[in-house]
Amino acid sequence: MRLRIRPCCPCCGDGLSGGLDRRRFMLAAGGSIAGLTLSPRLAFADTAPTIAYDSVHNLLRLPPDLYFGEVSGVALNSKGHVFVLSRGNTTGPAYGAAAAQLLEFGSDGRFLREIGHNLYAWSFAHTVKVDPHDNIWVTDKGSDMVIKFTPDGRVDMVFGRKQEAADEETGPLKHPNPPLPAENGRFRQVTDVAWDAAGNTHISDGYINSRIAKVDKDGNWIKSWGERGSGPGQFHTPHSIAVDAGGDVYVADRGNRRIQVFDGDGHFLRQFTIDAPAPPDAQPAIGNMPDEAAIAAGTFAPGSPWAICISPGPNPVLYSADAFPGRIYKLTLDGKLLGVLGQSGKQLKQFGWIHQMACPSKDVLYVAELLNWRIQKLVLHA
């Protein structure tokens, strides 16, 4: 079904409010916007249950002289320790300052240590993950590097290479479309990591290269797949990645407003979208209401996946978070929408651009927020 948007009347001002109402109608109808086809296969948010939940107050306790910046990542190890990747400890000029700091907290919220203070790879923090052996992995978008730390916080392996400070060509990366050819072992604004049962690491790369890389447990490069585009197996900002118990790889293809699923060798299996219209009173966490261009681009469309995680154990579920209207979606692994929770805001139980999530169980979520500079622990009601 395809619906046509008519221009707003002069009384609509800039047209954003009236356009947004029409977009909500189109989203609910499974229509299309600026060539972006939306699937009507999934349950809609206004028919799926709203999930009740609580946010744990005073979750993490920082020392008096330590602060979070934008919190880009959160992960837990087998002891329940919480690892927070923050754009804190900022050094450098006012514009383009290096901003990355990795902090560890006990299961009781007590601050334990900083890992990798002044590490060479720290530039612009993106995500942190902990593998099944309690090794800590960090992706740094600014240095184009992935760092593996041992459980005691020592550097074990490094992937990628930072630009040389002495090179006259060193500077912000360009974003040509299509991107320049990717190179084995190098990344361009890398975003996330995940592992399969054999210990292979899958790396989403990223804002520029638009591909998935795979290395084995010893760090040897195996392969990569994907390119910039909107077809099956193509990506526009693969921003978050997860692997299920069977080894299938789930990629949050943020710019294309969808989640793609592959087998461990990169063969496309399926894709799904979260067709959830924004509530009529929804407000963005920051900035103006998304217009048609932002919706078409995908990043700020309702349901566009910024962060995903899969719960462990039997009967796993997939959680996905968007930036607008700032919700978390609970889904089956084949994309059926089970429920929604949250909205944009600054209070507890509200969110400001969830950038990463950890889900240690089906009913517990840890969310890292860029705009609110914090971690929230959410406990979902049955």
Secondary structure, DSSP 8 states (H G I E B T S, - for coil): ---------GGGTTSHHHHHHHHHHHHHHT-EETTEE----S--TTTS-B--EEE-TT--B--TT----EEEEEEE-TT--EEEEEE-S-BS-SSS-BB-EEEEE-TTSBEEEEESTT-TT-SBEEEEEE-TT--EEEEETTTTEEEEE-TTS-EEEEES----TT-TT-SS----SS-----TT--SSEEEEEE-TT--EEEEE-SSS-EEEEE-TT--EEEEE--BSSSTT-BS-EEEEEE-TT--EEEEEGGGTEEEEE-TT--EEEEE-------TT---SSSS---HHHHHHSTTSTT--SEEEE--SSS--EEEE-SSS--EEEE-TT--EEEEE--BSSSTT-BS-EEEEEEEETTEEEEEETTTTEEEEEEE--
